[in-house]
Amino acid sequence: MIHLRAAMPGDADAIWTIVEPVIRAGETYAVDQDMTRDAALAWWLSPAHETRVAANDAGQVLGTYTLRENHAGGGAHVANCGYMVATGATGQGIGRIMAEDSLRLARERGFLAMQYNFVIASNTGAIALWHSLGFAEIGRQPQAFRHPRLGFVDALVMQRFL
């Protein structure tokens, strides 16, 4: 069983073991692949983010996500999230569990919609998940992302109302 909870300071090492391989692969997030541990944790655990972890019954952290305002001011009613699943834990439904939790939490926080600004078009698993959860592609940025193996690929903007 997967349990979701707020990230705690003691989770930093577990979060880093999830975040580092994703950053280093450079295939799904538009961030510096050489980002340091401290910079990555400062980004993921930013005070502007509500960071949560998904842990199994043994307490092992298998995934993490961040919830935040997509934009300030007039755009503050739209949420944005980022999700990462541990290497070796993909394909177990953890991403779906976190996504469903984030949609619930966003509604509780008063957000009216969720928007993903930069979904890499080659990330077909994530795109299929977002579609299954009612997200629509509302924009496409041609060749906006330099994929380390595929070259330039499109980035999608995906959104759904809550």
N, C-alpha and C positions, 0 to 999 in steps of 0.2 A: 504494500500500500504506500502511496506517495502522500506526504504531508507538506502543506505549504505554510510558511511562516515568514515573518519579517527577518531580514538578514541582521545578524548581530556582529559586533566587532570580532568575535572569535571565529567567524565564518570566512575571514579574509583569505586564509590559505586555501580553503576548499574552493572558494570563488575563483581564486587565481588559477587553480588547476583546471577549471572549466574555461575561463576566459583566455588564458594564454594560448592554447592550441588554435582557438578560433581566430585570434588576432594574428598569430604567426602564419596560418594558412592563407590569410588575405583574400578569402573567397566570398565572404558574406557581409563584412562590415567595412565601411570606408574610413578606416583608421590606419595609422602608421603601424606597419607590421613589426617594427623594431621598438614599439612602445615598451617602456620599462614596467616592471611590476607595480611600482609606486604610482606611476602615471595611469596605468590601466585601472588600478583599484580606486584611485581618486575619481576617475571618470565614471566607473560603474557604480560606485558607492557615493556619488555626489549628494550633498544635502538637498539638491533640487530634485533628486530621484527618490521614489519609494521603492527600495530594493527588497525583493523577496527571494527565498530559496525553496527548492523542492527537495525534500529528503525522504529516504526510505525508512522503514521501521527501525533499522539499526542506527539511524541518524546520519547516514552517509548522504552528503549533498550531491545530487545528480543533475541539478539544473538551477538556473537563476534568471530572474527578469527584473527589469526596472520600469516603473510607471512614472510618468511626468506629464506636465503640460506640453503640448506640441509647440505652442507659441505663447508668449505673454499677452497681457492686455486683451484686445478683441479676439484673440485666438485661444484664450485660456480655457474655453469650454470644450476643447478637443484634446483628447489624451494621445500620448505616444508611448510605445513600449519597445524594448529590446529584449530578446530572449536568447539564452545559450544553454545547451544541454551538454553534459559531460561526454567526453570521448568514451565510447563503449556503452553508453546508455541511450544512444539514438535508436529510434524505431520501437521504443517501448511505450509511447504515448505520453511521455513527460512534457514535450512541447505543447501538446493539446491541453493537458491538465493545467499547465502554466497559463496558456492563452485564455482558457475559460475562466480561470481565477482572475486574470488581469481584467477581463471584460466585466466581471462581477464587481471587482474592486473599483474600477473606473466609474461604474454606475453609482456605487456607494459614495464616491468622492464628488459626485455631482457633474461629472463629465457627460456630455451629450453625444459624443462620437469618439471613435478611435481611428487614428490615421497613422499609417506607416509611410514615411517619406521617401525611402530609398531601399526598396526590396530588389535585390539583385535578380535579374531575370533568369539566370542560370540556377538559382536556388529553388528548383522545382518542388521540392518537398515542402518548403515553407509556403510557397504560393498555393499549392494544393490545400494545405491546412487552412490558410486564410480564406480561400474560396469556400471551403466546407463550413467555415464559421460565419459566412455571410458577408465577407469583404468583397468589394468590387474594385477593379482596376479603374482609377479615375484619372490616371495620367501615366505617360511613359516618357522617360528621358533617354533619347537615343544615345547609345555608346557612352553613357555617363560614368561607367565603372571600368577600370582597368583590371581585369581578372588575371591572376598570375599564370594561368594555363590557357585560357580561352581568348585572351586579348580583350578588346573592348566589347562590353555587353551592355544591354539596356538596363535601366533601373526603373522600377515601377513605383507609383504612388497608389496605395491601397487604403480604402476607407470603409467604415460602416458606422451607422448610427447605433446608439445604445438604447 
